[in-house]
Amino acid sequence: MDIMKNKEKLPYCLNCGADLGEAQNYCPVCGQENWDQKVPLKTFISDFFSTYFNFDSTFFKTVPAFFFRPGKLTNLYNQGKRRVYLNPIRLYLVMSIFYFFAVSLIIPRNFFDRVMTTDYLGMLDENIALQDTLVAQDHPENNKRAEIDSVLRVAGNKNPSVLSGLDTLVTKLRKDPENKTGWRELKILAQDPAVSDTTFARAWGESNLKGLDFANIETRRNFVANSNLFLLGFARNLPVMMLFLLPFFALMLKLLYIRGDRYYVEHLIHGLHLHSFAYLIYGLGITLIYFGVGDATWVSIILFMLVSTYAYISLLNVYGQGWFKTLLKFNVLGFVYFVLFWVALCYEIYLSLRFI
């Protein structure tokens, strides 16, 4: 049934003012749909979901090929069957939204404050808490460090690909037990406008915090004073960073298969499908771990192996080369992409610090 039959038409275009006939569903001048834009809230919400989350026949045809036939969706789309399956960009956007929503579940806004002050014990299970207590009894001077290490170990297991960068930064920033100035004191000094940058710099030096040697004292002070805003900015920029990496991923595929007759956009479509699958699987894994289903370490290992196997089989099916040659290219692709990911992650951390 044509949905235009359920919408009230107008004798003129609301966008450009051109005269329209009763039989015209679209404006011949600007292309806008011919119907009264003043609609009930129910219709407005329905139109939104039908546009961006349209679970019609294309969705149900896409799911089997996407899940169980690695590379098939890419081949079919590149063969011109583009109305039958979901658009790769839409699929990527939906899966990335789901993934980064799952990530937001496990990273609290006051992550740095709670870790740096060793108050982030809510994430620890009873076994880890008991183990840390026993260690602290034997080595009281290592009490704080043992607690922080346990926190970061659990958080890292939940989402190693995203939290690893934060783990490294926090590890470098943590204070040695013999230092005089702690994180709480530094934060108070950083937020007090009466404290000069010189005084804060002296306190920073006494705390022996490391990891921000590339930044001037003003940037360091802004980070300490607004560490929660830094984390929000980091989380907000992360999807942009991953989207920025996609063209480079496609370029690596183009170079690895340069003797083929494929266009660059075909490799880009393949990259969109691979990233979409990774987002979906890792997002589901993070959600399971968040609700306490399964061991975090084993779930992370299984998901990594699943995504890696899927990507390898997809390369086999899309490019049609032998298993050994494909395995070599798969390893080269993984290594180069891993390096690019870390470079981009460091730069993203730098930008988040710069524009707090």
Phi, psi and omega per residue, in radians:
M1 nan 2.333 -3.117
D2 -1.309 2.128 -3.104
I3 -1.168 -0.329 3.125
M4 -1.141 -0.409 -3.127
K5 -1.222 -0.355 -3.112
N6 -1.647 0.093 -3.088
K7 -2.041 2.442 -3.126
E8 -1.334 2.137 -3.111
K9 -1.525 2.795 -3.120
L10 -2.102 2.716 3.125
P11 -1.388 -0.047 -3.139
Y12 -2.579 2.799 -3.126
C13 -1.440 2.250 3.122
L14 -1.227 -0.354 -3.089
N15 -1.517 -0.888 -3.055
C16 -2.008 -0.164 3.100
G17 1.476 0.071 -3.124
A18 -1.166 2.539 3.111
D19 -1.228 2.430 -3.105
L20 -2.237 2.566 3.063
G21 -1.561 2.907 -3.100
E22 -1.151 -0.455 -3.090
A23 -1.553 -0.086 -3.071
Q24 -1.531 2.073 3.110
N25 -1.483 -0.392 -3.121
Y26 -2.365 2.635 3.107
C27 -1.262 2.205 3.140
P28 -1.254 -0.218 -3.108
V29 -1.569 -0.933 -3.066
C30 -1.950 -0.235 3.081
G31 1.538 0.024 -3.122
Q32 -1.212 2.547 3.138
E33 -1.145 2.425 -3.073
N34 -1.633 1.546 3.020
W35 -2.791 2.733 -3.090
D36 -1.157 2.083 -3.077
Q37 -1.284 -0.244 3.129
K38 -1.433 1.692 -3.047
V39 -2.153 2.761 3.061
P40 -1.120 2.804 -3.129
L41 -1.031 -0.667 -3.140
K42 -1.055 -0.747 3.134
T43 -1.184 -0.679 3.135
F44 -1.076 -0.820 3.141
I45 -1.161 -0.685 3.130
S46 -1.096 -0.722 3.125
D47 -1.130 -0.667 3.140
F48 -1.081 -0.865 -3.099
F49 -1.219 -0.556 3.107
S50 -1.223 -0.433 -3.134
T51 -1.464 -0.784 -3.005
Y52 -1.788 -0.388 3.133
F53 -2.301 0.995 -3.028
N54 -1.423 1.747 -3.114
F55 -1.592 1.159 3.113
D56 -1.702 -2.765 -3.093
S57 -1.088 -0.510 3.141
T58 -1.115 -0.631 3.130
F59 -1.118 -0.827 -3.086
F60 -1.242 -0.397 3.037
K61 -1.425 -0.462 -3.113
T62 -1.346 -0.678 -3.019
V63 -0.992 -0.888 -3.127
P64 -1.051 -0.774 -3.138
A65 -1.173 -0.651 -3.106
F66 -1.198 -0.726 -3.069
F67 -1.444 -0.848 -2.881
F68 -1.884 -0.097 3.140
R69 -2.264 1.363 -3.094
P70 -0.965 2.220 3.113
G71 1.578 -0.328 -3.093
K72 -1.144 -0.725 -3.132
L73 -1.084 -0.683 3.096
T74 -1.124 -0.795 -3.141
N75 -1.090 -0.782 -3.127
L76 -1.126 -0.724 -3.133
Y77 -1.171 -0.719 3.122
N78 -1.218 -0.363 3.079
Q79 -1.405 -0.075 3.081
G80 1.846 -0.020 3.141
K81 -1.488 1.279 -2.980
R82 -1.769 -0.200 3.097
R83 -1.619 -0.230 -3.072
V84 -1.508 -0.508 -3.046
Y85 -2.096 2.823 -3.141
L86 -1.083 2.482 3.082
N87 -1.072 2.343 -3.102
P88 -1.002 -0.627 -3.133
I89 -1.193 -0.745 3.112
R90 -1.117 -0.736 3.110
L91 -1.056 -0.748 3.135
Y92 -1.108 -0.779 -3.107
L93 -1.113 -0.763 -3.139
V94 -1.108 -0.792 -3.116
M95 -1.199 -0.649 3.129
S96 -1.201 -0.664 3.079
I97 -1.072 -0.760 3.113
F98 -1.097 -0.764 -3.094
Y99 -1.122 -0.862 -3.076
F100 -1.264 -0.406 2.977
F101 -1.168 -0.731 3.101
A102 -1.108 -0.692 3.106
V103 -1.071 -0.695 -3.114
S104 -1.117 -0.357 3.141
L105 -1.216 -0.527 -2.990
I106 -1.825 -0.091 3.129
I107 -1.972 1.804 3.111
P108 -1.211 2.734 -3.087
R109 -1.156 -0.542 3.140
N110 -1.737 0.669 -3.093
F111 -0.940 -0.912 -3.068
F112 -1.117 -0.784 -3.111
D113 -1.080 -0.726 -3.095
R114 -1.268 -0.627 3.115
V115 -1.290 -0.793 -3.075
M116 -1.168 -0.435 3.110
T117 -1.783 0.154 3.097
T118 1.001 0.529 3.090
D119 -1.722 0.034 -3.023
Y120 -1.522 0.993 -3.058
L121 -1.696 -0.063 -3.141
G122 -1.128 -0.450 -3.107
M123 -1.459 -0.182 -3.058
L124 -1.446 2.415 3.040
D125 -1.486 3.054 -3.022
E126 -1.149 -0.615 -3.111
N127 -1.136 -0.796 -3.140
I128 -1.152 -0.680 3.140
A129 -1.117 -0.730 3.120
L130 -1.151 -0.720 3.127
Q131 -1.085 -0.759 3.130
D132 -1.132 -0.599 3.128
T133 -1.142 -0.749 3.123
L134 -1.129 -0.716 3.104
V135 -1.108 -0.700 -3.111
A136 -1.159 -0.585 3.128
Q137 -1.162 -0.663 3.127
D138 -1.354 -0.581 -3.089
H139 -2.341 1.392 -3.101
P140 -1.013 -0.550 -3.081
E141 -1.231 -0.290 -3.138
N142 -1.782 0.232 -3.058
N143 -1.018 -0.922 -3.096
K144 -1.120 -0.745 -3.111
R145 -1.132 -0.663 3.118
A146 -1.109 -0.691 3.130
E147 -1.138 -0.789 -3.119
I148 -1.131 -0.736 3.133
D149 -1.061 -0.690 3.122
S150 -1.146 -0.718 3.114
V151 -1.036 -0.890 -3.077
L152 -1.192 -0.524 3.109
R153 -1.157 -0.772 3.127
V154 -1.186 -0.798 3.140
A155 -1.087 -0.690 3.136
G156 -1.156 -0.629 3.104
N157 -1.149 -0.528 -3.118
K158 -1.228 -0.655 3.141
N159 -2.709 1.330 -3.042
P160 -1.090 -0.583 -3.054
S161 -1.181 -0.517 -3.110
V162 -1.733 -0.725 -3.058
L163 -1.377 -0.221 -3.099
S164 -1.080 -0.686 3.103
G165 -1.135 -0.734 3.098
L166 -1.190 -0.633 3.098
D167 -1.019 -0.835 3.141
T168 -1.061 -0.766 -3.116
L169 -1.143 -0.768 -3.137
V170 -1.134 -0.706 3.127
T171 -1.031 -0.735 3.131
K172 -1.231 -0.511 -3.078
L173 -1.464 -0.351 -3.028
R174 -1.094 2.572 -3.040
K175 -1.600 2.456 3.034
D176 -1.236 2.642 -3.050
P177 -1.042 -0.567 -3.059
E178 -1.411 -0.097 -3.118
N179 -1.244 2.707 -3.049
K180 -1.537 -0.632 -3.033
T181 -1.804 2.185 3.130
G182 -1.721 3.127 -3.095
W183 -1.114 -0.719 -3.135
R184 -1.044 -0.809 -3.126
E185 -1.122 -0.718 3.114
L186 -1.088 -0.698 -3.119
K187 -1.154 -0.695 3.103
I188 -1.098 -0.773 3.123
L189 -1.124 -0.719 -3.093
A190 -1.156 -0.578 -3.095
Q191 -1.519 -0.185 -3.120
D192 -1.510 1.983 -3.128
P193 -1.144 -0.330 3.139
A194 -1.340 -0.273 3.136
V195 -1.500 2.195 -3.120
S196 -1.331 2.835 3.086
D197 -1.104 -0.556 3.126
T198 -1.134 -0.777 3.115
T199 -1.116 -0.738 3.119
F200 -1.134 -0.675 3.123
A201 -1.087 -0.672 3.118
R202 -1.170 -0.707 3.104
A203 -1.152 -0.676 3.083
W204 -1.055 -0.759 3.132
G205 -1.113 -0.664 3.125
E206 -1.212 -0.499 -3.133
S207 -1.359 -0.321 3.133
N208 1.053 0.553 3.052
L209 -1.242 2.489 -3.116
K210 -2.260 2.986 3.070
G211 1.887 -0.227 3.124
L212 -2.141 0.619 -3.106
D213 -1.114 -0.435 -3.117
F214 -1.346 -0.254 -3.047
A215 -1.746 2.605 3.070
N216 -1.340 3.037 -3.035
I217 -1.154 -0.541 3.128
E218 -1.157 -0.713 3.107
T219 -1.161 -0.706 3.116
R220 -1.102 -0.723 -3.137
R221 -1.147 -0.738 3.102
N222 -1.074 -0.667 3.135
F223 -1.130 -0.828 -3.123
V224 -1.119 -0.746 -3.102
A225 -1.219 -0.568 -3.037
N226 -2.198 0.729 -3.089
S227 -1.069 -0.571 3.113
N228 -1.184 -0.681 3.083
L229 -1.156 -0.592 3.087
F230 -1.055 -0.768 -3.119
L231 -1.143 -0.683 3.096
L232 -1.108 -0.734 3.106
G233 -1.147 -0.677 3.106
F234 -1.082 -0.812 3.139
A235 -1.147 -0.608 -3.130
R236 -1.234 -0.614 -3.087
N237 -1.476 -0.282 -3.063
L238 -1.069 -0.780 3.084
P239 -1.063 -0.626 3.111
V240 -1.140 -0.700 3.123
M241 -1.074 -0.788 -3.136
M242 -1.141 -0.664 3.091
L243 -1.152 -0.611 3.110
F244 -1.177 -0.526 -3.131
L245 -1.327 -0.392 -3.071
L246 -0.989 -0.828 3.112
P247 -1.046 -0.591 3.107
F248 -1.232 -0.637 3.069
F249 -1.080 -0.767 3.103
A250 -1.134 -0.637 3.110
L251 -1.133 -0.683 3.091
M252 -1.102 -0.703 3.079
L253 -1.105 -0.709 3.125
K254 -1.082 -0.725 -3.133
L255 -1.251 -0.664 3.134
L256 -1.187 -0.522 -3.141
Y257 -2.083 0.791 -3.037
I258 -1.197 -0.409 -3.137
R259 -1.354 -0.196 3.113
G260 -1.370 3.001 -3.112
D261 -1.811 0.414 -3.103
R262 -1.466 2.541 3.050
Y263 -1.379 2.794 3.137
Y264 -1.035 -0.675 -3.092
V265 -1.117 -0.481 3.092
E266 -1.174 -0.677 3.060
H267 -1.189 -0.615 3.115
L268 -1.125 -0.718 3.092
I269 -1.098 -0.719 3.090
H270 -1.073 -0.750 3.108
G271 -1.085 -0.683 3.102
L272 -1.079 -0.741 -3.141
H273 -1.184 -0.719 3.137
L274 -1.139 -0.773 3.128
H275 -1.162 -0.638 3.119
S276 -1.084 -0.756 3.123
F277 -1.126 -0.748 3.128
A278 -1.086 -0.757 3.113
Y279 -1.044 -0.767 -3.109
L280 -1.125 -0.849 -3.084
I281 -1.153 -0.830 3.140
Y282 -1.160 -0.627 3.094
G283 -1.110 -0.749 3.082
L284 -1.109 -0.710 3.127
G285 -1.105 -0.775 3.120
I286 -1.089 -0.695 3.127
T287 -1.119 -0.742 3.108
L288 -1.088 -0.778 -3.137
I289 -1.133 -0.683 -3.130
Y290 -1.051 -0.652 3.141
F291 -1.606 0.206 3.030
G292 1.344 0.394 3.134
V293 -1.659 1.862 3.097
G294 1.558 2.788 3.100
D295 -1.346 2.335 -3.042
A296 -1.070 -0.731 -3.092
T297 -1.126 -0.854 -3.104
W298 -1.190 -0.658 3.095
V299 -1.085 -0.739 3.135
S300 -1.098 -0.750 -3.138
I301 -1.126 -0.801 -3.120
I302 -1.103 -0.739 -3.133
L303 -1.149 -0.699 3.111
F304 -1.095 -0.767 3.122
M305 -1.137 -0.657 -3.140
L306 -1.136 -0.817 3.139
V307 -1.143 -0.719 3.141
S308 -1.124 -0.767 3.118
T309 -1.104 -0.731 3.113
Y310 -1.053 -0.782 -3.128
A311 -1.130 -0.706 -3.141
Y312 -1.129 -0.815 3.124
I313 -1.118 -0.622 3.115
S314 -1.113 -0.717 3.080
L315 -1.087 -0.703 3.105
L316 -1.063 -0.808 -3.050
N317 -1.315 -0.566 -3.091
V318 -1.384 -0.747 -3.015
Y319 -1.785 -0.242 2.976
G320 1.170 0.452 3.090
Q321 -1.671 2.981 -3.101
G322 -1.135 2.822 -3.046
W323 -1.151 -0.666 -3.096
F324 -1.249 -0.774 3.120
K325 -1.111 -0.697 3.102
T326 -1.157 -0.640 3.122
L327 -1.114 -0.720 3.096
L328 -1.089 -0.812 -3.135
K329 -1.171 -0.595 3.096
F330 -1.097 -0.740 3.127
N331 -1.186 -0.711 3.092
V332 -1.099 -0.783 3.124
L333 -1.049 -0.786 -3.131
G334 -1.125 -0.723 -3.124
F335 -1.157 -0.856 -3.113
V336 -1.119 -0.717 -3.137
Y337 -1.168 -0.627 3.091
F338 -1.092 -0.755 3.107
V339 -1.114 -0.809 3.122
L340 -1.074 -0.666 3.130
F341 -1.077 -0.766 -3.128
W342 -1.221 -0.654 3.072
V343 -1.090 -0.803 3.128
A344 -1.134 -0.654 3.137
L345 -1.146 -0.745 3.101
C346 -1.110 -0.719 3.126
Y347 -1.177 -0.629 3.115
E348 -1.165 -0.678 3.058
I349 -1.109 -0.727 3.116
Y350 -1.066 -0.799 3.136
L351 -1.139 -0.665 3.122
S352 -1.127 -0.636 3.074
L353 -1.216 -0.675 -3.054
R354 -1.192 -0.610 -3.025
F355 -2.009 0.651 3.048
I356 -1.116 nan nan
